[in-house]
Amino acid sequence: MGVAEGQPRDTVLDTTRSCEFVASGEFNLRVNTFGARGIKDVVANRGEIKPTPKVGRHDAVQSFGGINSCAITIAISDTSRVDSVAAHNREGDAKSCEIALQVVRLIEPKLPGGN
């Protein structure tokens, strides 16, 4: 996808871990894993949380964060999830959602759980 090596970021508040990537100024990408928050705990900064078709065997939702930012979240269990968050600097929400979905499709087969 043309991204540079990721930078890991761990939080102290819960079992959240993330890795951030930048693709030559075109877009930013972050993958978050939540060990203590499920898909029902997703919060959208802008607008609604929309159900989307399953990604592989995992339930998914789409939400919007900051400007030009889109997240695709997949459920691993009732209390765990993975977020793929992309922000395209020029092409906006649609391109951001396309990138987030591409990433989540790459990582989904490696995840446990699903329905």
Contacts in CASP RR format, 6 or more apart in sequence:
PFRMAT RR
TARGET T0000
AUTHOR 0000-0000-0000
METHOD contacts of the structure
MODEL  1
MGVAEGQPRDTVLDTTRSCEFVASGEFNLRVNTFGARGIKDVVANRGEIK
PTPKVGRHDAVQSFGGINSCAITIAISDTSRVDSVAAHNREGDAKSCEIA
LQVVRLIEPKLPGGN
1 23 0 8 1.000
1 29 0 8 1.000
1 99 0 8 1.000
1 102 0 8 1.000
1 103 0 8 1.000
2 23 0 8 1.000
2 24 0 8 1.000
3 21 0 8 1.000
3 22 0 8 1.000
3 23 0 8 1.000
3 29 0 8 1.000
4 21 0 8 1.000
4 22 0 8 1.000
4 23 0 8 1.000
4 24 0 8 1.000
5 21 0 8 1.000
6 19 0 8 1.000
6 20 0 8 1.000
6 21 0 8 1.000
7 19 0 8 1.000
7 20 0 8 1.000
7 21 0 8 1.000
8 17 0 8 1.000
8 18 0 8 1.000
8 19 0 8 1.000
9 17 0 8 1.000
9 18 0 8 1.000
9 19 0 8 1.000
9 20 0 8 1.000
10 16 0 8 1.000
10 17 0 8 1.000
10 18 0 8 1.000
11 17 0 8 1.000
11 18 0 8 1.000
14 34 0 8 1.000
14 35 0 8 1.000
14 36 0 8 1.000
14 37 0 8 1.000
15 34 0 8 1.000
15 35 0 8 1.000
15 36 0 8 1.000
16 32 0 8 1.000
16 33 0 8 1.000
16 34 0 8 1.000
16 35 0 8 1.000
16 36 0 8 1.000
16 37 0 8 1.000
17 32 0 8 1.000
17 33 0 8 1.000
18 30 0 8 1.000
18 31 0 8 1.000
18 32 0 8 1.000
18 33 0 8 1.000
19 30 0 8 1.000
19 31 0 8 1.000
20 28 0 8 1.000
20 29 0 8 1.000
20 30 0 8 1.000
21 28 0 8 1.000
21 29 0 8 1.000
21 30 0 8 1.000
22 28 0 8 1.000
22 29 0 8 1.000
23 29 0 8 1.000
25 89 0 8 1.000
26 88 0 8 1.000
26 89 0 8 1.000
26 90 0 8 1.000
27 86 0 8 1.000
27 87 0 8 1.000
27 88 0 8 1.000
27 89 0 8 1.000
27 95 0 8 1.000
27 96 0 8 1.000
27 99 0 8 1.000
28 86 0 8 1.000
28 87 0 8 1.000
28 89 0 8 1.000
29 84 0 8 1.000
29 85 0 8 1.000
29 86 0 8 1.000
29 87 0 8 1.000
29 99 0 8 1.000
29 100 0 8 1.000
29 103 0 8 1.000
30 83 0 8 1.000
30 84 0 8 1.000
30 85 0 8 1.000
30 86 0 8 1.000
31 82 0 8 1.000
31 83 0 8 1.000
31 84 0 8 1.000
31 85 0 8 1.000
31 103 0 8 1.000
31 107 0 8 1.000
32 82 0 8 1.000
32 83 0 8 1.000
32 85 0 8 1.000
33 80 0 8 1.000
33 81 0 8 1.000
33 82 0 8 1.000
34 41 0 8 1.000
34 80 0 8 1.000
34 81 0 8 1.000
34 82 0 8 1.000
34 83 0 8 1.000
35 79 0 8 1.000
35 80 0 8 1.000
35 81 0 8 1.000
36 79 0 8 1.000
36 80 0 8 1.000
37 79 0 8 1.000
37 80 0 8 1.000
37 81 0 8 1.000
38 75 0 8 1.000
38 76 0 8 1.000
38 77 0 8 1.000
38 78 0 8 1.000
38 79 0 8 1.000
38 80 0 8 1.000
38 81 0 8 1.000
39 59 0 8 1.000
39 60 0 8 1.000
39 61 0 8 1.000
39 73 0 8 1.000
39 74 0 8 1.000
39 75 0 8 1.000
39 81 0 8 1.000
40 78 0 8 1.000
41 81 0 8 1.000
42 49 0 8 1.000
42 61 0 8 1.000
42 63 0 8 1.000
42 71 0 8 1.000
42 73 0 8 1.000
42 81 0 8 1.000
42 83 0 8 1.000
43 63 0 8 1.000
44 63 0 8 1.000
44 64 0 8 1.000
44 65 0 8 1.000
45 63 0 8 1.000
45 64 0 8 1.000
45 65 0 8 1.000
45 66 0 8 1.000
46 64 0 8 1.000
46 65 0 8 1.000
46 66 0 8 1.000
47 63 0 8 1.000
47 64 0 8 1.000
48 63 0 8 1.000
49 61 0 8 1.000
49 62 0 8 1.000
49 63 0 8 1.000
50 61 0 8 1.000
50 62 0 8 1.000
50 63 0 8 1.000
51 59 0 8 1.000
51 60 0 8 1.000
51 61 0 8 1.000
52 60 0 8 1.000
52 61 0 8 1.000
52 62 0 8 1.000
52 72 0 8 1.000
53 60 0 8 1.000
54 60 0 8 1.000
54 115 0 8 1.000
55 72 0 8 1.000
55 74 0 8 1.000
55 101 0 8 1.000
55 104 0 8 1.000
55 105 0 8 1.000
55 108 0 8 1.000
56 105 0 8 1.000
56 108 0 8 1.000
56 109 0 8 1.000
57 108 0 8 1.000
57 113 0 8 1.000
57 114 0 8 1.000
57 115 0 8 1.000
58 74 0 8 1.000
58 75 0 8 1.000
58 76 0 8 1.000
58 108 0 8 1.000
58 111 0 8 1.000
58 113 0 8 1.000
58 114 0 8 1.000
58 115 0 8 1.000
59 74 0 8 1.000
59 75 0 8 1.000
59 114 0 8 1.000
59 115 0 8 1.000
60 72 0 8 1.000
60 73 0 8 1.000
60 74 0 8 1.000
60 75 0 8 1.000
60 104 0 8 1.000
61 72 0 8 1.000
61 73 0 8 1.000
62 70 0 8 1.000
62 71 0 8 1.000
62 72 0 8 1.000
62 73 0 8 1.000
62 97 0 8 1.000
63 70 0 8 1.000
63 71 0 8 1.000
63 73 0 8 1.000
64 70 0 8 1.000
64 71 0 8 1.000
64 93 0 8 1.000
65 71 0 8 1.000
65 85 0 8 1.000
66 87 0 8 1.000
67 87 0 8 1.000
68 87 0 8 1.000
68 88 0 8 1.000
68 89 0 8 1.000
68 91 0 8 1.000
68 92 0 8 1.000
68 93 0 8 1.000
68 96 0 8 1.000
69 85 0 8 1.000
69 86 0 8 1.000
69 87 0 8 1.000
69 93 0 8 1.000
69 96 0 8 1.000
70 85 0 8 1.000
70 86 0 8 1.000
70 87 0 8 1.000
70 93 0 8 1.000
70 96 0 8 1.000
70 97 0 8 1.000
70 99 0 8 1.000
70 100 0 8 1.000
71 83 0 8 1.000
71 84 0 8 1.000
71 85 0 8 1.000
71 86 0 8 1.000
71 100 0 8 1.000
72 83 0 8 1.000
72 84 0 8 1.000
72 97 0 8 1.000
72 100 0 8 1.000
72 101 0 8 1.000
72 103 0 8 1.000
72 104 0 8 1.000
73 81 0 8 1.000
73 82 0 8 1.000
73 83 0 8 1.000
73 84 0 8 1.000
74 81 0 8 1.000
74 82 0 8 1.000
74 104 0 8 1.000
74 108 0 8 1.000
74 111 0 8 1.000
75 81 0 8 1.000
75 114 0 8 1.000
75 115 0 8 1.000
76 82 0 8 1.000
76 111 0 8 1.000
76 112 0 8 1.000
76 113 0 8 1.000
76 114 0 8 1.000
77 113 0 8 1.000
77 114 0 8 1.000
82 104 0 8 1.000
82 107 0 8 1.000
82 111 0 8 1.000
84 100 0 8 1.000
84 101 0 8 1.000
84 103 0 8 1.000
84 104 0 8 1.000
84 107 0 8 1.000
85 100 0 8 1.000
86 96 0 8 1.000
86 97 0 8 1.000
86 99 0 8 1.000
86 100 0 8 1.000
86 103 0 8 1.000
87 96 0 8 1.000
88 95 0 8 1.000
88 96 0 8 1.000
88 99 0 8 1.000
END
